[in-house]
Amino acid sequence: MKTTNQPRRAAIYARVSTDKQDERSVDDQERKCRDYAKAHGYSIEVVERDAGVSGAHLKRDGIQALISLAMRRGGSPFDALLVDDLSRLSRDLGQAWRLIFEDLVAVGVRVIDCSTGMASDAAGARLTFGAMALVNDTFLQLVKAETHRGLEGRAIAGFWTGGRVFGYSTVTESNPPDPEHPRKVPVINDREAVVVRKIFGWYRDGYGLKQIAAKLNEEGLQAPYDRRSKLKTIGHGWPHSTIRAMLRNERYIGIFTWNRRQFMRVGNRKNRRPRFRPESEVTRTVREELRIIDQHLWDAVHARIARRKPHDNGRSGRPPGTGKRVYLLGGLARCSTCDGGMSVVGAQMKDGVRYVQFGCSRHASRGASICANGLTISEKRLTEAVLGALKAKLVKSGAATRFHEFLLKQLALAQKGPADDDGRALDREISVAEQQVKNVTKAIAQLGLDDDLTKQLDEERRRLQLLRDRRATTVTREDRSKVVPHPTVIDKYLKRFIAVLGTASVEGRQLLERHLDDVVLTPVGEGKERHYHATTAFKISVCLMRQTGWPMARNDNVEPQNASTPDSCEAEVEGKACCGGRI
């Protein structure tokens, strides 16, 4: 029977939840895994770490990088994943099971717990790993319960339980009983409290939410999330939604509420969704010394709020059951003036049909001092203009034929030999690298284990694997000659694409999100002639390469450089006062 001696390749993963876990630091974990690998003949190909990240979810950079490597095209660069113990992968029972016995086993990667030596492909591993995962999950639930109990005690005692409320700051308690874990005491922030009183006073006097936001922004007053948000779409300034939330916050009259909401993680997401707890579980404490708004002003504000007609459920916002409508350009259209998003800023019903207007979200929510662009545009006309231009360029203008010609030119270049020459050059480099690995291995056999030689062997093996990975993605001339799609095939795909977009479905919205750049709307003209000029680009080349399976699509960096390819197409779109553009 013919056998092969393939090197045993492994990856290491280490994680700690906080930087205070010195006894389980990532360095210690990696050291233990390296000791295991050395004792069992594994070469370490990849090392990934996650420091200060909870094991309650898998949305961690390190573990996601390992999963991507394991599932990449061409095969995983490692055959085993080494962890100090199973809880480092995940403390969630379901996530740990799916990752070990579904995702990784499908690509031939086994998980090894270096503390116990148990491998996921060993006899009885499912029972053992399942029991260990159950213990880890139980520990996670106990930590949650203990944390919740500790926060409840802080809330009852009048200490801060986390979060941030505009108008308040925190100071460290004096003479803490546990100096290593001092608690925070809430105090009124006098500078912010003045702004809070302004907001309540303006609303009592008849100003609307957007008017108040505009006045605050015009005065240049710092908003709660200024210079704090990492989300580009939020930007800076006061939005009207913040004003609405502040007017309903009972903390401003000294009533501090805790345990109103419970945050639940849905699926494998890092972010959690809140749900309201029963009223019997809510803890309220009255702190008159922390009152910012007097009772007369609070009552006047809430009397005005009560006069507004609510929906049947007693809450403002979209009526229940209506759901979100699908707008093809929702989230894709952007304002050129402030780079903010364009969203629905107005709507009206006509003959039973709802017509909406798109406008700059920042202008609508925060006023002209944040963005001066107050021009709106019909969502229907904008969508029709964009789809009409796409249809004209992708279907009517012979894009399929041009793209076919582009692929033929690329094929002609490939048949001149560069791709095959690259492959032969890589083959020579692989041969040299294989010989180098043999030489270092022979030296170790003759001289014994040595740290320098071991390190050199790891480096040579890693270099060899990188060369093999590059060779696996190299496409030969013979492969390329068989896969250039016919123009009719390309044309059928483009027509299906346009047809899906025309239905305004979720699928069409997802297609645009993947292949259409942001639609930048620039207001041009003056007076009645003022309209929008829209610019965008459709990534047709990469889209069609992936759709038709052309081998160059295996390399995400491949982009056609010929200016005559459909990627660079543009067309003028006629429009009236509220619509115009170029695609």
N, C-alpha and C positions, 0 to 999 in steps of 0.2 A: 504494500500500500504506500502510495506516495505521500509524504508529509512535507510541510513547510514550517520553517522556524521564523514566525513573524514576531517582532518585538511587542512586548506587552505595554500598551500605551495607557496612560491614566491622566485624569484631570483632578485638581484639588479645589474644593470649595470650602471657604471659611466664613463665618458670620457671627457677629455679636449684636445684641440689641442696643447696648449703651456702651459708652467709653469707660464705664466704671467696672466692667467685667474683666479685671486684670487676669484672674485665674483662668479665664476662658478667652483670652485675647486671640485675635486672628493669627498673630505670630505663633502662639503656642499651638493652635489648631493645625496650622500649616506644618509646623515642625513635626508633630505627631504623625501627620499624614505622610510626610516625606520619609520618616523612619519606617513606616509600614511599607511604603513603596520600595525602599531600598532592601528591606528584608525579604520581599516577595518578588523582586525582579521586575518592577514596573519602572518605566521611564516617564517622567513628568513632562507632559506636553503643554498643559494649560493650567494656570492658577488664577482663580477669580475670588474676590473678596467683597463682602458687604459689611460695612461697619456702621453701627448706630441705626440699624434697620430691623424692624420687627419681623419675626418669623410667622406672623399671622396671615401673611399674603405672599404671593410670588412676584409681585411687581417690584422686583429689586434688580438693579442694573447687573450685578454679578451673575445671579442665577439665570437671568434672561439671556445674557451673553453665552453662558454654557449651553442652554437649551437650543439657542440658534446655531451654535457650532455643531452640536450633536445631530441636528436635523438638516444641516445644509446639504445642498446637492453635491454629490461626489463622495458622500460618506463622512462619518464622524472622525475627527482627528484623534479620538481617544476611545478606548474600549471599556474603561472603568471610571467611575466617579468616586473619589475618595472623600469622605467627610469624617470629622472627629467623632461625631455621633449623629444619629438620625435627626435629632431636633434642629440641627444646623440647616437642613434643607427646608423643613417646614414644620410648624407646630400644629398645623391644621390637619386633622385626620384624613379628610377627603382629598385635599391637595397633595399630601404626601403619597397617598396610595396611587392617585392618577399619574403623578410624575414618575414614580419608581416602576410601577407595574403596567403602565400603559404607554406613556410618552417615550421614556428612555428604553424600555425593553423592545419597543417597535423598531428602534434603530440600532439594536445590538449593544447597548451600553448597560452595564450592570452597576449597581450602587454598592459600595462597601463601607460598612461602619467600622472605622479603624479601632474604636474602643473595644468592640466585642469580636471583631474579625468576621462578622457575619456578612455574606454577600447575598444580593437579592436573587441570584439564580441558584442558590444552594437549596438542598432538600429541606423542606420545612420553613423556608425563608418567609413565605407569605404569612404564616402563623406568627413567627417571631417578629417580623417587621410590623405586622398589624398590631400586635400587642404593644410594641414600643411606640408606634404612632398614636395609639389610644392613650398611653401614659402621657405623651407630650401634649396631646390635645386636652387632656384633663388638667394638666399643669397650666396650660394657657387659660382655661376657663377659671381656675382658681386665682390666677393673677388678676384677671378681669374683675372677679368678685372682690378681692382684697383691695384693689385700686378704687373700685366704686365705693366700698365701705369707708376707705380713708378720705375720699373726697366728700362723702356725706358728713363725716365728722367735722371737716374743715368748714363746710357750708353752715352747719348748725352753730359752730363756734364763731362765725363771722369772718372767717378768712377767705381769701380769694381762691377760687377753684379752677382758674384758667380762663383763657380767652381775653378779648379786649373789648371794652365799651368806651366809646367816645364820651369824654367828660370826666373820666376817672383814670387815676394812676394807681400804682401799687408801691408800697415800701416794705422793706423787710421788718418783721416783728422784732421788738427789742427783747433781749434776754431769752432767746429761743430755748425751749427745753432740750431740743436736739440740735446742737450747733451745726452739725453736718447737713441737716435738712431743715433750714429755717423756712417758715411760712410767710406768705405775702398778705399784707393788710391793705384793703382798698381805701383810698382817700380821694377827695374831690380835686380835680385838676382845674384850678381857677380860670386859666386862660381858655380851656375848652368849654367850661361851664357857661361862660359868657355867650359863646356861639350857640350852645344848646338852648339857652333862654331866648336868644334871637329867633331861632327856628320856631319855637312854640309860639312866641309872640306874633310873628308874621302869619302863621297859619290861623291863629285866632282872629287876626285882623282881616282875613279873607284871601290871602295869597294862596295860589295853588302850589302843588309840590314842585312842578317844573319851574315856576316863577321863583320859588325859594332857592332852588338849586342854582338858578341863573344869577340871583343876587349874591349868593355866597361866592360863586366863581368870579363874578365881577369885582368883588371886594378882595379877591386873592387870598381868601382864608383857606388854610390847609385842611384837606379832607381826611377822613379817617385812614384811607388806604394810600394816600400820596406817598410815593417813594418806598412803598412796602410791597406792592403787588408785582409778581413776576409774570402776570398775564398781560400780554400786549393788548388784548382786546378791551381790558378794563381802563387802561390809561390813567389819567389823573383828573382831579376835580371832583365836584360833588354831583352824583347822580340822584335823580328824584327817588329812586328805590331806597337809597340810604335814608332820605328824609322820612319816607313812609315808615320805615322800621323804627326810627328814633321816636316818632310821635306815639308809637304803641308800646314803647319800652317802659315797664313799670319801675325800673331801677331809678329813673329820674325823680320818682316820688318816694324813694327810700324803700321800695319793696324788692327784695332780692330773691329771685326764684331759682331753684336748683332741681335738677332731675326731671325737667319737663320733657326732654327728648332723649331717645335712645338711638345711637348710631349703629346701623347694621351694615355689614359688608355683604354685597351681592355678588355671587360668583367669585371669580378670581381677580376682582378689581381691587386696586389699592384704596381708592376713595370709598367712603361709606355714605349710606343714605339715612337721613333721620326719620324717625317715626315718633309720634307723640305717645307718652306714657299715660296710664290712667291717672285721673286727678288725685286719687288717693295716695299715689306714690310721689307726688310733687311736694317739695319742701320749700316753704316761704318764711323768710325772716324780715322783720321791719327794722330799718336802720334810719331813724329820723335824722341823725347827724350827717347822713349821706344824701339827703334830699337836695335836688337841684331846682326842681320846678315846684312852685307852691300849689296848693290844692285848687285854688280858684282858677288859675291858668290851666291846670290839667283838665278840670271839669269843662271849661269852655272849649278847649281843643277837642275833647272827646264828644261833646255835644254836637259839634260840627261834623265830626266823623260819623256819628250815628245818623245824622240827617241824610247822608249819602245813601242811595238805594243799593243795598247789597243783593247778591244773588240768593237763591233759595237756601244755600248752605251757610249763609251768614258771612261769607268771606268775599273779599274783592278778587278780581282777576277773571280768568276765562270761566264761563259757565260749565258746570260739571257735565262730562260726557261729550263735549264738543271735540276734544282731542286737538292735536297739532296738525295744521295743514302742511302739505309738502310744497315748498317753493324751490324750484330748481336752482336758483341763484342765491337762496338764503345761506348766509355764511360765507359766500364766495365773493359777493360784491363789497367793494371797499371804497371809502371816500378818499380822494386824492389830496384833499386839503389837510386832513389830520391823520390819515392812515387808519382811521377807525372803521368799524363795520357799518354796513348799510343794512337796515332792518325795517320792518313794517312800522310806520309812524302814523298811519291813518288808514281808515277803511270806511266804505259806504256800501249799502245794499241798493241794487237797482234791478227791478224785475226779478227779484229772487236770487240774483247773482251777487256775490261779494267781490268787490273790487278793492284792492289794497294799494297803498302808496309806499314806496321805499324812500328812505331818507337817511341822513347821517345819524347814527345812534347817539353819538356824543353831543351833536347840536341839539337833538330832540330832548335828551335827558339832562344835559348840563349847561345848555345855553350858548349864546354866540361868543362869549368870552373864551370858551374852550375850543369851539370850531365855528367859523363864520358861515359855513356852507349850509344854508337853509333850504336849498332847492330839493324838491321831491320829484319822484318819477313813478309812473305807473308800472307796477310789477309785471302786469300782463304785457305791456308794450316793450319793456326791457327784455323780458324773456323771449318774446317773439323776435326781437331784433337780434339777439345773440344766437338763437337757434336758426334764424334765417340765414345769418352770415355763415354759420357752421355748415348748414346744408348746402349753401352755394359753393363753398370752398371744398367740402369733402365729397360731395356727390356730383354736383352739376359741372364742376370745373375740371373733371378728369383727374382727381387726386389719386385714384387707384392706379391709373396708368403711370403717372409720374412716380409713385412710390415703387411700382414694379421696376421701372427703369432705374431708379436709385439702387434697388437691391441688385440688379444685374451689373451695374457699375461696381458695386462693392464686391460682387462675386468675381468680376474680371480682375480686380486688384488682388483678390485672394488667390486666384489661379496663377498669378505671376510668381508665387512662391513664398512671400513673407511669412504667412501663417505656418506653412510646413517647415520653413527654415527655422522659425521660432521653436517649433516642436522638436526638431532635430537638435537644436542648441540646448533645449531643456533636457533632452535625453542624455546628452553628453554631460551636462552638469549633474544630473542624477547619478550617472555612473561614477563620477568623481566623488560625489558625496557618499555613495554607498561604500566605496573603497576606503574613504576616510573613516567611516564608522567601523569598518572591519579592522583598520589599523589601530584605532584607539581601543577597541575591544581586545585585540591581541596584546596590546601593551598592558592592559589591566590584568589579563590572564598571566602574563609573565612577571609583572612587578607587584601584583596585588592591588587591593582597593586603595585608592588615593583620592583625596577630595578634589584636587585639581583635575585628575584624569576623569573622575566621575562627572564633574561639571562640564568638562570638554565634551564628554560623550553625550550628555544631555543636549548641549548646544548643537552638536553635529546631527543628532537625531531630529531635533527640531527643524534645522535647516533642510534636512532631507525630506521631512514631511511637507514643508512649505513648497519645495520644488515639485513634489508629487501632486500636491493640490493644484498648483498652477498648470501642470501637464494635463490634469484631468479635465480642465476647462478649455483646453486648446482644441479648436475645431479643425478637422482636416479638410483638404480640398474636396475629397470625395463626399464628405458629409454635406458640405455647403451646396454642391451641385444638385442635390436632390430636393432641396426644401424651399427654393424661391417660389412663393405663391403666385398663381396666375392672377392677372388683373380682375377677372370675374370673381375670384374668391375674396379679394380685398374689397371689391365694390359691394358684395353681399354683406360683408361685415359692417361696412360704413353705413349702409342703408338700415341694417338692423339697429345699429347704434343710434341713428337719428330717430328711428321709430320709437325706441325705448324712451328717449328724451321727450318725445312729443306727448307721451302719456302722463308726464309730470308725476311719475311714481317714485317710490323710495329707491328702487333700483337705478333709475335714471339719475337721481340726485347723487348716489354713490359713485356712478360712473364719472360724472362731472367732477366730483371731488378728487378722484384719482388722476384724471387726465387733463383737467382745465386749470390753468393758473388763475389767481385772483382777478376778478373783473374790476378794474380800476375805473371809477366814474369821476370825470373831471368836468366841472361846470364851465361852460364857455358861452360867450355872447353876453349881451346886455338887454334889459327890459323884456319885451315880449319874445325876443329872439333867443333868450337865454335857454340853454338846453345842456344835456349831458353828452360828453364824448367818452365812450367806453373803449378800453383797450384790454386785451387778454391774449393768451396763446394756448393753443391746444396741442398737447404732446402726442401728436399722431404717430410719429415714427416709432417711439418706444412702445406706444400702445399697440400698434399693428405688429411689431416684432414679437411681442409677447403673445398676442392673439393668434398669430399664424405659426408660432413655434420656430421662427427663423433662428438658427444657432447663435447669431450674435446677441440675441436677447439674453443669453446666459450671463453676459457681462453688463451689469447695470450702468457702466460708464460709457457704453457705446452710444454715441449721439451722432446723427448725420451732420456732416460739416458743410454740405452743399447748400447754398442759399436758395436753390430752386426747389428744395424738398418741401412737402406740405407743411412742415413745422413753421416755416417763415411766412406763410400766407397771411394776407390781410385784405380787408375789404371795407369800403365805406357803407355805412348803414344809414339810409334816409330816415329822418324822423321829424316830428313837429316840435313844438315848444318844449315838451317835456322829455323828449327821447332823441337820442342820436348816438352814434358810436362808431368805433372801428375795431374789428376783431383781428 
